[in-house]
Amino acid sequence: MILFPAIDIVGGKAVRLYKGDYGQMTVYSDNPAQIALDFKACGATHIHIVDLEGARDGGTPNLETVLEIKKQSGLYCEIGGGIRSMEVVDHYLDAGIDRVILGTAAITDEVFLKKAIEKYGERIAVGADIREGFIAVKGWLERSQVTADEFFEKMQNLGVRTIICTDINRDGVMAGTNLHLYRTMSRRYHVDITASGGVSSMDDVKALQEMNMYGAIIGKAYYTGAIDLREAVKAVQ
């Protein structure tokens, strides 16, 4: 299993939200690239980056910060948030980002999603952000009418290889991850699933590894010290 320590960005700063609420934001660092170097020192090989302003408003408002993280760390970087056109996909991937994650666009623009997959294959992932069984869009601010199962089946049929699956109600709460959700989805669908939201202890990390999950995202638990990233990396190697 691959661990993806996370950097969420607003205004060039590393932040965390509580249940996706932009009104409940904690700033952890003015220097996200330094956090990436800390991840590297702990043995991490991959980083999960989210441009939260991009997710909410569209576009790439934190592009320079994202590219600086990649440049300074040299780690595998995947980026999500506001990627709603081929122009943005091309820009990120041409600049050296390893994988982009489509969220809202995977729901609203199937033509774009197909085009991105045809051009870049496994360098395209999608985000399944789930609230009460339905996919949420636009930075988690709106709930679509698409159920999680409908979304997973459609993505699998379209040839999507990797899905980052987030239980929004667990995100940033430090109450444990939704093991039942990930167990169910990994049994039903033949895609690589990265577990996101509420991974808040070594028990969570070990349980997800025992399920043979493709990946797990560690967010707030790193910043609060609830998970020792160095220890977690050793545990999954």
N, C-alpha and C positions, 0 to 999 in steps of 0.2 A: 504494500500500500504506500502511496506517495502522500507525504504531508505537504500541505500548502499553507504556510503561515500567511496571514492576510494583511494587506495595507489598504484601508479605505481612505479616499482622499477628498477633502473639501478645501478649496482655497489654497492648495499647495501644502496642506497640513495632513498628518495622519490622524484620523479620528475613528470613533466607533459610535454607532447609533444604538438605541434601545428599541428592539422590535421594529426596526426600520423607520423610526420616528425622527425626522429631521429636527424637531423641536427638543429632542432629548439626545444631544450630541456631546461627547467628551473628546477633547483634543489631547492626544498623547504625545505628539511631536511636531515641531516646525520643520523637521528634516527627515522626510520619509526615506530618502536614499540611505541615511545612516541606519535606520531600522532594518533596511534590506541587508546591509553589511553585518548587522547583529545576527540576522537570520542565518547568513552564510557562516558566521563564526560558530554557530550552534550546530552546523552540519546540514542545514536545509539545502535542498537542490532546486526547489520550485517556489515561486511566489504567486499568490493570487491577489490581483490588484482590482479595485473597483473605483471608478471615477463617479462618486455619488452625485456630483452636480451634473455630470453627463447623463446619468441614469434618470435624474429628475427632469432635466431640461432639454436633453439631446446635445449632440456636438461633443467636442473634446476640450473642455475648458482647462483640464489639467494635463494636457499632452506633454508639456515640457517636463513636468514632475515625473510622469510615468517613464519617459525615455531616460531620465537621469537615474531612476531606480535600476533600469536595465543596464545602462552604461557602467554604473559604479559597481553593481553586484556581479554582473555576468551570469546570473542565475536564469533558469527557465522562467519566463514571465508570461502569465496569461492575464488579459485585461477585459473587464466588462464595464458596462455603464455608458449608455448613449450611442451605441454602435448600431446605427439605423440606415446606413447607406454603404454601397460598395466603395465609395470614395474614402470613407473613414476606415473600413476594413483594410483597403490597400495601403493607406497611410501608416497604420499601426504595423502591419506585417512587413511592409517595405522598410520601415525604420528599425526592424530587428526584434519586435515583440514576437514571441513564439506562437501564441494562440489568442484568438479573440473569442469573446463570449457574447452571443446574441441573446437578448432578453425579450424586451417588448417587440422587437422586429420579428422574432420567431413566431409570435402570435399573429401579428397584424399584417405581415408582408411575406407570404410564402414564396413569391417569385424571387425576392431578394435573398431569402434563405437558401433556396435551391441554387441560385447563381453563385453564392458564396461557397457552398459545399462543392459545387462542380469545379470551381477555380482552385480552392485551397484544401479540400478534403479534411483530414484530421486536424488541421490548424483552426478549424471552426468548431466551437462547442456551443451549446445552448444552456441557458439558465432556466430551471424549473423552480420558480419562487412560489411556494404554496402557502395559501392562507385558507383555513377551513375547507381543504380539499379542492380549492380552485386555484388557477394560476393568477398571480398578481402581476401587474405591469406598471410602467412609468415610475420606476423607483419605488415599487411596492405601494404606491399611493392609490392605485385603482385595482379592483378585482375583476378579472375577465369572467366570461361565462364558460370557459374551457376547464374541464376537470383535469386533475393530475393524470389520471389514466388515459384520457383522450389525448393529452399532450404527449405523454411518453410513447404511446402507440404511433402517433403521427410522426414524431421525430425519428423513431426507429425505422419506420417505413420510408422516410425521406433520406435515410443513410447517415443520419447524425451518429457520430461515434461516441461522443462524450457529453454527458448531462451533469451540470452542477445543480444538485437538488437541495433546496433550502426550505426548512420549515420556519417560516417567518416568526411564528409565535415563540419559537425557541431562541431566536437570534438575539444575542447580547444579554440574555436573561441569566445565564450561568446556572441553568436548572437541568442540565443534561441534554443530550441529543435524542432525536426521535428514532430510536433503534428499530421500532416496529415498521415505520415508514420505509427505511432503507432496506430492511430485510425483505419486505413485501415487493418493493420495486425491483430489487436485484433478482428476485426469483421470477418475476413476470416478464422482464424485458432483457434483451441481449445487447445492452449498451454499457459503456464504462460510466459508473456513477460516482461522483464525488459528493460526499456528505458534507453539508454546510448548515450551520445554525445550531448553537448550543453545545458544541464539542468543548466541554468545560473541565474534563478530568482525564487522568491517565486511564481510568476504567473505560471511559468513552472511546479513547483511542484504541485500546486493546480489543474492545468489543467489535468495533468496526473492522479492525484487521482480521479478527476471527471470522467475520462474514465475507472476507475476501473482497472488500470494497476496493475500487480503483484508487480512490483518494479521500482525504479528509482535510477540511479547511479549519485551521485554528486561528480564531480572531481574538475576541476579548480575553479569553483565557491566557493568552500569551502576555497581553499588556498588564493584566492584574497579577500575573505570577502564579495563577492557578495551575497552569501546565508549564513545566520546565521543558522548553523546546529541545534542548540538548538530549534530555532523557527520553523524550517522545521519539526523536529521530532514531536513537539507538534501539528503542523498543520495536520499531517497525522494519528495521533493516534485516 
